[in-house]
Amino acid sequence: MKTFVFQFIVIVLLLYSCSNSHDGFIIKGIIKGGKGKTIYLSYEGKSDSTKIDSKNQFIFKGKLNEPNFCNIYLDRTSPILLFIDSINNVIIEIESDAENFAQNYTVKGSVTSNQIQDLQNRLVETYQNIRSLYQNTVQIADSTSRDSLYNYFIQKSNEMVQQHRDYIVNFIKKYPRSFAILPAIYQAFDSRNPVFRYELDASLFHYVDSLFMANYPHSKHTKELHAQVLQYKQQFQSRNVFQANLMQSSEAPDFTVTTKDGKVFKLSSLRGKYVLLDFWASWCKPCRIENPTLIKAYEKYKKHNFNIVQIAIESRKEQWLQAIEDDKISNWIHASNLKFWNCDIAKTYGVQAIPANFLIDPNGKIIAQNLRSEQLLTTLAQIFDKKANK
């Protein structure tokens, strides 16, 4: 009798085990207000779709070659990014609503997907805080307070961005094996303002690359990240070599361009003056942060043979001109061919990221580059103080 009972228990356990194991993954959920709508799933270059049933429910089943990311969406512009943590026995449950599909959802069954959601929510919160700050300072400022409020906004928004950057870095240190790190290092406030740039954050990209090479050497995501970081490094080195060669040349490359006022301007027309050739854009937050420094430099040294030429990496003239007005930087020369990154002048000077600048002496020779904030003011002070003491 005891033997029979034992065998019975074993059989029941085996049946239970079999009923709760399956090949591949299952993604299922409830989408409030989604009845009759089509929901889509994409992963590993594949796509699938299904109708949400009368109970607002859906289910997908599939198989993976390795743990992987997938997108689930009602609208292709607003997907929910998930990570399927294993190739077998994975059940991920989603609950959301049709109107705010990617903004108002919960996910169960995937720790990595929860981390991705938390990191994305943090990004949205930071962006909304910056936007709210702008609306409550610069947007409502009158002419007498605009300058001080704009400087306050720049300072505080920069602090918010840095706090978000620190949050991501701390996450990476805390969860060095999480695949949520990958979308985190490519976060962006919009298509033109990434949270991290290789030019400023090379050490972070190489650190993440080393983590994945050590933890997941055979993953395609590791290989893709490694190839991307190498490409960034090569581009950065090529640009530095190119610009180093510019520094060693006899003079800065000359160019002719149409200014914002429709006049023809030639760089060599400023021969005999010190010129700061600055590459910027209305959409570039770090560039806008530098503009108050340019104002200080221009006001202090314009009587000492100093001028500024700003080349804008733009595609929309209205935004460019509005930024010039908002930042109160119309006193010097502004130009753009409105070809965005197809700007010939930027290519000539090897500019692949902004802000970027070149300080040119009265003989037309580049004597310094990429001077930021106090470094620019200090360099100019050294130049003009020497001239004053002679």
C-alpha positions in Angstrom: 0.0 0.0 0.0 2.8 2.4 0.9 4.6 1.6 -2.4 1.4 2.3 -4.3 0.9 5.7 -2.5 4.5 6.6 -3.2 4.3 5.7 -6.9 1.0 7.7 -7.1 2.6 10.8 -5.6 5.6 10.5 -8.0 3.2 10.3 -11.0 1.2 13.3 -9.8 4.4 15.3 -9.4 5.6 14.4 -12.8 2.3 15.3 -14.4 2.3 18.6 -12.5 5.8 19.3 -13.6 5.0 18.6 -17.2 1.9 20.7 -17.2 4.0 23.7 -16.0 6.9 23.4 -18.4 6.9 24.4 -22.1 9.2 25.1 -24.9 9.7 28.7 -25.7 7.9 31.7 -24.2 4.3 32.9 -23.6 3.4 36.5 -23.5 -0.2 37.1 -22.5 -2.2 39.9 -21.0 -5.2 42.1 -20.7 -5.6 45.4 -22.6 -8.5 47.4 -21.2 -10.5 48.9 -24.1 -8.6 46.8 -26.6 -11.4 44.4 -27.6 -11.2 43.7 -31.4 -7.9 45.6 -31.8 -4.8 43.9 -33.4 -1.8 43.6 -31.1 1.7 43.0 -32.5 4.9 41.3 -31.3 8.3 41.6 -32.9 11.5 39.7 -31.9 14.6 38.3 -33.6 13.5 39.8 -36.9 10.2 38.0 -36.7 6.7 39.6 -36.3 3.4 38.2 -35.1 0.0 39.6 -34.5 -3.3 38.5 -32.9 -6.7 40.0 -32.2 -7.6 41.0 -28.7 -10.6 38.9 -27.7 -14.0 39.9 -26.3 -12.5 39.7 -22.7 -9.7 42.2 -23.7 -7.2 39.3 -23.6 -4.4 38.2 -25.9 -1.7 35.6 -26.0 1.5 35.0 -28.0 3.7 32.0 -28.1 7.2 31.7 -29.6 10.7 30.3 -29.4 14.0 32.0 -29.1 17.6 31.2 -30.0 18.8 33.0 -26.8 17.3 35.4 -24.2 16.3 38.4 -26.1 14.4 41.7 -26.3 11.0 42.0 -28.0 8.6 44.8 -28.7 4.8 44.5 -28.2 2.6 47.3 -29.6 -0.7 48.5 -30.8 0.9 51.5 -32.5 4.3 51.1 -34.0 5.4 54.5 -32.6 4.7 53.4 -28.9 5.9 49.9 -28.2 6.5 48.3 -24.8 10.0 46.9 -24.7 10.3 43.6 -22.9 13.1 41.2 -22.3 12.5 37.4 -22.4 14.9 36.1 -19.8 15.1 32.5 -20.9 14.5 30.4 -24.0 12.1 28.0 -22.2 9.4 28.1 -19.5 8.9 31.8 -19.7 5.4 33.4 -19.1 5.2 37.1 -19.2 2.0 38.9 -18.3 1.1 42.4 -19.4 -1.7 44.6 -18.2 -2.4 47.9 -19.9 -5.1 50.0 -21.6 -5.5 50.8 -25.2 -5.4 54.6 -24.9 -2.1 54.8 -22.9 -0.6 51.4 -23.9 3.1 52.0 -23.4 2.8 54.6 -20.6 0.4 52.8 -18.3 1.3 49.1 -18.0 2.4 46.5 -15.5 4.5 43.5 -16.3 5.0 40.2 -14.4 7.3 37.3 -15.1 10.4 39.2 -16.2 12.8 40.9 -13.8 14.7 42.5 -16.6 11.5 43.9 -18.1 10.6 45.4 -14.8 14.0 47.1 -14.7 13.6 48.4 -18.2 10.2 49.9 -17.2 11.7 51.5 -14.1 14.6 53.1 -16.1 12.2 54.4 -18.8 9.9 55.8 -16.2 12.8 57.6 -14.6 13.7 59.1 -18.0 10.2 60.3 -18.6 10.0 61.8 -15.1 13.3 63.7 -15.7 12.1 65.0 -19.0 8.7 66.2 -17.6 10.5 67.9 -14.7 12.7 69.8 -17.1 9.8 70.8 -19.3 7.8 71.9 -16.2 10.7 74.0 -15.0 11.0 75.7 -18.4 7.3 76.5 -18.5 7.4 78.0 -15.0 10.6 80.1 -15.6 11.7 81.0 -19.1 8.3 80.7 -20.7 6.6 83.1 -18.4 9.5 85.5 -18.0 9.3 89.2 -19.0 12.1 91.1 -20.6 13.5 92.3 -17.3 13.8 88.8 -15.8 14.3 86.6 -18.8 18.1 86.5 -18.7 18.4 85.6 -15.0 15.5 83.0 -15.3 17.1 81.5 -18.3 20.4 81.1 -16.5 18.5 79.6 -13.6 16.7 77.2 -15.9 20.0 76.1 -17.6 21.7 75.5 -14.2 18.8 73.5 -12.7 18.0 71.5 -15.8 21.7 70.6 -16.1 21.5 69.4 -12.5 18.5 67.2 -13.3 20.2 65.7 -16.3 23.3 64.9 -14.2 21.1 63.3 -11.5 19.5 61.1 -14.1 22.9 60.1 -15.5 24.1 59.3 -12.0 21.0 57.1 -11.5 21.8 55.1 -14.6 25.5 54.7 -13.7 24.5 53.5 -10.2 22.0 51.0 -11.7 24.8 49.6 -13.9 27.1 49.2 -10.9 24.3 47.6 -8.8 23.1 45.2 -11.6 26.2 44.5 -13.8 24.6 41.4 -15.3 21.3 43.0 -16.3 20.4 43.3 -20.0 18.4 46.4 -19.0 21.8 48.2 -19.1 21.7 48.1 -22.9 18.6 50.3 -23.5 19.7 52.4 -20.5 23.0 53.6 -22.1 21.2 54.5 -25.3 18.4 56.5 -23.6 17.6 59.9 -25.1 15.4 62.8 -24.2 14.7 63.1 -27.9 16.3 61.9 -31.1 19.0 64.6 -30.9 19.7 64.6 -27.2 21.1 61.3 -25.9 21.7 60.9 -22.2 25.2 59.6 -22.9 27.6 60.4 -25.7 30.8 58.5 -26.5 32.7 61.8 -26.8 31.9 62.6 -23.2 31.3 59.1 -21.8 33.8 56.8 -23.5 34.8 55.2 -20.2 31.2 54.2 -19.5 30.7 52.6 -22.9 33.9 50.6 -22.5 33.0 49.6 -19.0 29.6 48.2 -20.1 31.3 46.5 -23.1 33.7 44.8 -20.7 30.8 43.7 -18.5 29.0 42.0 -21.3 32.1 40.5 -22.8 32.8 38.9 -19.4 29.3 37.8 -18.5 27.8 37.0 -21.9 30.6 36.5 -24.4 28.5 34.4 -26.8 25.4 36.7 -26.9 24.6 38.5 -30.1 23.9 41.6 -28.0 27.4 41.5 -26.6 28.8 41.2 -30.1 26.6 44.1 -31.4 27.6 46.3 -28.4 31.3 45.5 -28.9 31.1 46.4 -32.6 29.3 49.6 -31.8 31.8 50.7 -29.2 34.7 49.9 -31.5 33.0 52.0 -34.2 32.5 54.9 -31.8 36.2 54.6 -30.8 37.4 54.6 -34.4 35.3 57.6 -35.3 36.4 59.5 -32.3 40.1 58.7 -32.9 39.7 59.6 -36.6 38.1 62.9 -35.7 40.9 63.7 -33.2 43.6 62.9 -35.7 41.9 65.0 -38.3 41.5 67.9 -36.0 45.1 67.5 -34.7 46.2 67.8 -38.3 44.2 71.0 -38.6 46.0 72.3 -35.5 49.3 71.7 -37.2 48.3 73.2 -40.5 49.3 76.8 -41.4 45.8 78.1 -41.3 42.2 77.3 -40.7 40.3 76.1 -43.8 38.5 79.0 -45.4 34.8 78.8 -46.4 32.1 80.9 -47.8 28.5 80.8 -46.4 25.3 82.7 -46.3 24.5 84.3 -43.0 21.1 84.4 -41.3 20.6 87.9 -42.8 21.2 86.6 -46.3 24.6 88.1 -46.7 27.7 86.3 -48.1 30.3 85.7 -45.4 33.9 84.5 -45.9 35.9 83.4 -42.9 39.1 84.9 -44.3 37.4 88.3 -44.2 38.1 88.3 -40.5 41.8 87.9 -41.0 43.6 90.1 -38.5 41.1 89.2 -35.7 40.9 86.5 -33.1 37.9 84.3 -34.1 36.0 81.7 -32.2 34.4 79.4 -34.8 31.6 77.6 -32.9 29.5 74.7 -34.1 26.1 74.5 -32.3 22.4 73.9 -32.8 19.1 75.1 -31.3 18.2 71.4 -30.4 21.6 70.8 -28.6 21.2 71.4 -24.9 24.9 71.4 -24.1 25.4 74.0 -26.8 22.7 76.2 -25.4 24.3 75.9 -22.0 27.5 77.3 -23.5 25.9 80.4 -25.0 25.9 82.6 -21.8 29.7 82.0 -21.7 30.0 83.1 -25.3 28.1 86.3 -24.4 30.6 87.0 -21.5 33.6 86.4 -23.8 32.2 88.6 -26.6 31.2 91.5 -24.4 34.6 91.4 -22.6 36.9 91.1 -25.6 35.0 92.5 -28.7 37.0 95.7 -28.3 40.2 93.7 -28.4 39.9 92.3 -31.9 37.8 89.3 -31.0 34.8 88.0 -32.9 32.5 84.9 -32.9 31.2 83.0 -35.9 28.5 80.4 -35.1 27.7 77.7 -37.6 24.4 76.0 -36.9 23.8 72.3 -37.6 20.2 72.8 -38.4 17.4 71.8 -40.8 14.7 74.2 -39.8 15.4 77.9 -40.0 12.6 79.0 -37.7 13.9 77.0 -34.8 17.5 78.3 -35.4 16.4 81.9 -35.5 14.2 81.6 -32.5 17.1 80.1 -30.5 19.3 83.0 -31.5 16.6 85.4 -30.2 15.9 83.4 -27.0 19.6 83.2 -26.1 20.3 86.8 -27.0 23.3 86.0 -29.2 22.5 88.0 -32.3 25.5 90.3 -31.9 27.9 88.2 -33.8 27.9 86.2 -37.1 25.4 83.4 -37.6 25.2 81.1 -40.6 23.8 77.7 -41.6 23.2 75.9 -44.8 20.3 74.1 -43.2 21.5 70.7 -44.3 21.8 69.3 -40.8 24.8 66.9 -40.5 25.4 67.3 -44.3 26.9 70.7 -43.4 30.0 71.1 -45.6 31.8 73.3 -43.1 31.3 70.8 -40.3 32.8 68.1 -42.5 35.7 70.3 -43.4 36.5 70.8 -39.7 35.9 67.1 -38.8 33.0 68.0 -36.5 30.9 64.9 -35.7 29.5 66.1 -32.4 28.5 69.4 -30.9 29.2 71.7 -29.2 32.6 72.1 -30.9 34.7 75.1 -31.5 38.1 76.4 -32.9 39.9 79.4 -31.7 41.7 81.1 -34.7 44.4 83.7 -34.3 44.8 86.9 -36.5 47.0 85.0 -38.9 44.2 82.5 -39.5 45.9 79.6 -37.6 43.9 77.4 -35.2 45.5 77.8 -31.8 43.0 75.9 -29.6 39.8 73.8 -29.9 36.8 72.6 -27.9 37.2 75.3 -25.2 34.3 75.1 -22.8 32.9 77.5 -20.2 35.7 78.8 -17.9 38.4 77.2 -20.0 37.4 79.5 -22.9 37.4 82.6 -20.7 40.7 81.6 -19.1 42.3 81.1 -22.6 41.1 84.4 -23.9 42.3 86.2 -20.7 45.7 84.7 -21.2 45.8 85.9 -24.8 44.6 89.4 -24.2 46.3 90.0 -20.9 49.6 89.2 -22.6 48.9 91.6 -25.3 47.9 94.3 -22.8 51.2 93.8 -20.8 53.4 94.2 -23.9 
